[in-house]
Amino acid sequence: MIQVDVGMRKLCCTGGLLMAILIASGCAAGGVTFEGKIGVVESARVLNETSSGKRAKDSLSAFSKNRQAVIEMDEKELRRMEEDFGRQASVLSATAKKEREDQFRRRVAEYQQKAAEMNREVQEKQKDVLDGFREKLELVVGKVSKRLGLQIVVEKGKGGPTLYSEAGIDITGQVIEEVNREYP
C-alpha cells in the first residue's frame, strides 16, 4: 500500500530537478559556465540505510498495516452479509429482501467512504513523515556540503534528475554517517 521509496523520490527529486533546470537554462541562455563543486546524494538510500530513516519507514508501515487491518475486517463483514443474504434470499419476503439489499448497499457505501478516508490518512501520514525526514536530510546535506566545499548537491537515483554522475562526487555515504550521528 505504501510506497515509501516512490514518495521519497518525488519529494527529493523536485528540488534537484528544479536546480538542474535552472543551471541548464542559465548555461544555455547566457553562455555561462558553472565552475563549482557539485555533489550528488541518493535520498532513497539515506532513507533505507539510516536509523532515523528505518524508523520513519517502520512508522509508516505500522500505520498502514493498522489501517489495512480495519479495512480487511470491514471487507469480511461485507462478505459475510452477502453470503447470509444469498442463503436466506429464497425464504425472505419481497419487503425483507429489499430491506436487506438497502442495508447492504448502505454498508458498502460506508465501507467505500471509510476506505477512502483511511487511504487519505495513510497518504497524509506518509507526507508528514517523509517531509520531516526530508528536513533532517536537507540540514545534514547542507553540513556535509559546506564541509566538502560543495556549491550544489543534486538528487541521484532511479527516476531522479541525475542521469549520470562520477562516483567521486557521490556524498551519500557521508550523509548516511552524519544522519546516523545526529539522529541516532
Steps between C-alpha positions, in 0.01 A plus 500: 500500500771748596776562258751685709771498238270652239374764740847589617626511143223741401574723798874498442500526122295817483772723644781328312314513172423868546868569571612301195252687279615836634864411443431370150284796404753746641782335312306486175355848523809700588784274402599493868703208621478364850835470672412359837508177686197279454393201703224246468305321770263207476220587742331161474821333612528740794141412595571126476839496670466739795351435841260792475404403145426144607293630792306723261432209266402274792265767631335530159478125462338453842253781435411356161462145632271624775276676250509202264391265782195716569407499130545123477267448799235710329549302175448172689184639657367602157576154357324337796195723450493415130529125567227514765272684263572246224408211730186669634377669181267216404313509833476877541195698400534762227494777763763330713719440191481865403576608854807272516619619156466862609683426823780330304528791255524748789767286664699481172480878462620545860784257434606685186494832681698357792755339267548830314543687829755251628690520173511879539625456858778269382601746227500792747707300750743404224534863396552618860760234580688544173490879527650472849771268374559730203560794737762299692657387175525856368672619820751217491565537126563870564754423774678235296500725194654791689763274650588370150477842333212399273282766345225278363372156597260329260278198559637178360303182453261319277246745362696800628629793299858368494554265209873463557751590766853394578537292815734757652231764538251271680472613862228253599729297727614809687141619534395160639779513759406855601126423522575199722723719717251785535179298508590164659 
